[in-house]
């Protein structure tokens, strides 16, 4: 999932840099929307893989609450940046930085999860090697 965040950052950057060219602005918005579409579709799957079946609903509801609060606040922050600096460039740059930071977080999370699953697999292999077949039944 970490590869989606740089796609969103690219969309932010393209929207910011290509504001004057209509056809490129449309292409940048498509890239940006494609990244968010993938992110929204993959989020429940990643949450389920991380927390399992028992805690899935609680984790997803907490994540959606945080996303809702962030979406509510980002409008005010973006408007305040526009009021102070006269342009939205800083808001887009903060969006790019946030997307790249999220990509780094997803990468670290993927490495930690992979290491944890590898350790569980080794423990299971060791258990099945040391346990005689007739004692499992």
N, C-alpha and C positions, 0 to 999 in steps of 0.2 A: 504494500500500500504506500510505501514511502516514495515510489516513483510518481505518484499522482500529484503530490504537493509541488514538486518542481514544475509540473505542467501548469498548475494553478499560478505559480509564481511567474512563469513565462507569459501566461495570459494577462496577469497584472501589468507586467513590464510592457508588453506589446500594446495594451490599451493605453498606457501612459505615453508611450513614445509615438504612437501612430494615430493621434487624435485628429489630425487634419485630413488624412486620407480615408475616404469613406469605405472603399473596398477592403483595405487592410484593417480598418477598425472592425468591420464585420467579421473578418477572418480571426482577428484577435479575440473577439467576443465568443466565437464558436470554440476556439481552443480553450478559453476560460470556462465556458459552460460545460464543455466535454470533461474537463478536469473535475469540476464540481459534481457532475453527474456520476462519474466513476466513484468519487469519494463518498457520496451519499449512498450509492448502491452497495459499496463494500463495507461500510461502517458496521452494520449489524452482524455480518459474517465474521469480521475481525473481533468484535466484542464477544461473540459466541465462542470463538476459538480461545480467547484469552481467559474468560471467566467460567465457561462451562454452562451446562443446562440449568443448574440450580440458581445461579446468581444472574442469569442473562437479563431478565426483565428489570431487575433493580439497576443493573449497570447501564442498560440502554436508556432507562428513564432518567437517570442522573446525567448521562451524556447529553440527551436531548434538552434537559433543563439548562445545562451550561451553554449549549449551542444557542438556545433561545435567548438567554440573558446576554450573551456576546453579540448576537445579531441586533438586539435592542440597543445596546450601548454603542456599537460601532457606528450607528447612524449619527449619534450625538457627537462622538469623537471626530468623525469625518467632517461634520458640519463646523465644529469648533476649529479644526485645522484650517478649513477653507476661510473661516472668518478672520483668523489671525494672520495667515500667510497669503491669502488671496488666490490660492490655487490648491488643487487636490493632489499635487505631486507627492507631498510628504505622506499623505494617507495611503497612496498606492505603494510607496516605498516601504511603509510599515507593513502593508499587506504582503509584499514580496518577502520581507524579512520574517514575518510570522509563518508564511508557507514553507520557507526553507528551514526554519527552526522546527516546524512540525515534521518535515521530511527527515531531519536528523533524529528527532525523537522516535519516529516510526522505525528508522534503521536500527537504532539501539534496542528498541523493543523487540524487533525481529531477531536480532542476534541473541538477546537474552532468552527469548522463548525457544529458539532453536537449540541453544545450549541446554536448557532445562529439559526439553524433549529428548535430546540425545542422552542425557544422564538417566532419564526414566527408561529409555530403550535398553541401555547397558544393564540396568538393574533387572529388568525383565529377562534379558538374555541370560544373565548370571543365575537367576532364580530357576529358569527352565532347564539350564544345564546341570544344576546341582540337585534338582528334584527328580526322583525316579518317576517313571511314567505311571506305574500302578498306584502311587500315593496321591496322584492328582484326583483320581476318581473317588 
